[in-house]
Amino acid sequence: MEIAIIIYILLLIIFGLIAFSIMQLKLAGIKVKDFWSFIQANQMLDKLYVFSNKYQKMNVQEQIIFLSEAEKVFSAFDKIPEMVWEDEYRKYSQVLDAYKNIRVSRWNGQNSNSK
């Protein structure tokens, strides 16, 4: 009987914390779905950061995958205020630079092939 009461109290506390977290997100103007996609994008940012150091050695297929994944990350980060992810700014910036460099090199390659 006592164990059931303890479990009930713990579940009540857990649901209370979840409700409080959701309320804080709503007060900050962030949708829960956007925040969840931000968490997933943050994990992908770490992987892209590693690849961004090697972007010059990527083949065409790897570059296309990098570009599409980076666009998803940028989209998720755009929906969240910068003060939430300012600790990740260095990684974000390096991935963005690699993204720009790949886009420019692919654009230059396409223009030189069409001439």
PAMI-553436 format. One line per 10 residues: number of its first residue (from 0); their letters; for each residue z, y, x of C-alpha. Coordinates in nm, 2 decimals, decimal comma, always signed. Layout:
NUM> A> Z Y X  ...
// end
This chain:
0> MEIAIIIYIL> +0,00 +0,00 +0,00  +0,09 +0,24 +0,28  -0,23 +0,16 +0,46  -0,44 +0,24 +0,16  -0,27 +0,58 +0,13  -0,33 +0,65 +0,50  -0,70 +0,55 +0,47  -0,73 +0,77 +0,16  -0,58 +1,07 +0,34  -0,80 +1,02 +0,64
10> LLIIFGLIAF> -1,11 +1,00 +0,42  -1,00 +1,31 +0,24  -0,96 +1,49 +0,58  -1,31 +1,37 +0,70  -1,48 +1,49 +0,38  -1,29 +1,82 +0,40  -1,41 +1,87 +0,76  -1,77 +1,79 +0,66  -1,76 +2,03 +0,37  -1,61 +2,30 +0,59
20> SIMQLKLAGI> -1,89 +2,25 +0,85  -2,16 +2,27 +0,59  -1,99 +2,59 +0,45  -1,99 +2,74 +0,80  -2,36 +2,66 +0,84  -2,44 +2,82 +0,51  -2,24 +3,13 +0,59  -2,43 +3,16 +0,92  -2,76 +3,15 +0,72  -2,86 +2,81 +0,86
30> KVKDFWSFIQ> -2,99 +2,53 +0,64  -2,83 +2,19 +0,71  -3,18 +2,03 +0,74  -3,28 +2,30 +1,00  -2,96 +2,24 +1,19  -3,01 +1,87 +1,20  -3,37 +1,92 +1,32  -3,23 +2,15 +1,58  -2,99 +1,88 +1,71  -3,29 +1,64 +1,74
40> ANQMLDKLYV> -3,50 +1,90 +1,90  -3,22 +1,97 +2,15  -3,24 +1,61 +2,26  -3,61 +1,63 +2,29  -3,58 +1,95 +2,49  -3,39 +1,76 +2,76  -3,67 +1,51 +2,78  -3,94 +1,78 +2,79  -3,74 +1,96 +3,06  -3,78 +1,67 +3,29
50> FSNKYQKMNV> -4,15 +1,65 +3,22  -4,20 +2,02 +3,26  -4,11 +1,98 +3,63  -4,41 +1,74 +3,66  -4,66 +1,90 +3,43  -4,92 +1,95 +3,71  -4,93 +1,57 +3,76  -4,98 +1,49 +3,39  -5,30 +1,33 +3,27  -5,48 +1,47 +2,96
60> QEQIIFLSEA> -5,31 +1,24 +2,72  -4,96 +1,32 +2,85  -5,04 +1,69 +2,83  -5,14 +1,66 +2,47  -4,82 +1,47 +2,38  -4,62 +1,73 +2,57  -4,79 +2,01 +2,39  -4,73 +1,86 +2,04  -4,36 +1,77 +2,11  -4,30 +2,12 +2,26
70> EKVFSAFDKI> -4,44 +2,28 +1,95  -4,19 +2,08 +1,74  -3,91 +2,19 +1,96  -4,01 +2,55 +1,95  -4,04 +2,53 +1,57  -3,69 +2,39 +1,53  -3,54 +2,64 +1,78  -3,70 +2,93 +1,59  -3,50 +2,85 +1,28  -3,17 +2,87 +1,45
80> PEMVWEDEYR> -3,01 +3,20 +1,58  -3,03 +3,24 +1,96  -2,66 +3,27 +2,00  -2,63 +2,90 +1,90  -2,86 +2,78 +2,17  -2,82 +3,04 +2,45  -2,67 +2,77 +2,68  -3,01 +2,58 +2,66  -3,22 +2,89 +2,73  -3,30 +2,80 +3,09
90> KYSQVLDAYK> -3,44 +2,46 +2,98  -3,62 +2,62 +2,68  -3,78 +2,88 +2,91  -3,90 +2,63 +3,16  -4,05 +2,41 +2,89  -4,21 +2,72 +2,74  -4,36 +2,82 +3,08  -4,50 +2,46 +3,13  -4,64 +2,48 +2,77  -4,82 +2,81 +2,85
100> NIRVSRWNGQ> -4,95 +2,68 +3,18  -5,09 +2,36 +3,02  -5,25 +2,56 +2,74  -5,41 +2,80 +2,98  -5,54 +2,53 +3,21  -5,68 +2,33 +2,91  -5,84 +2,65 +2,77  -5,99 +2,73 +3,11  -6,12 +2,37 +3,14  -6,28 +2,38 +2,80
110> NSNSK> -6,45 +2,72 +2,87  -6,58 +2,60 +3,21  -6,72 +2,28 +3,04  -6,90 +2,48 +2,77  -7,09 +2,70 +3,02
// end
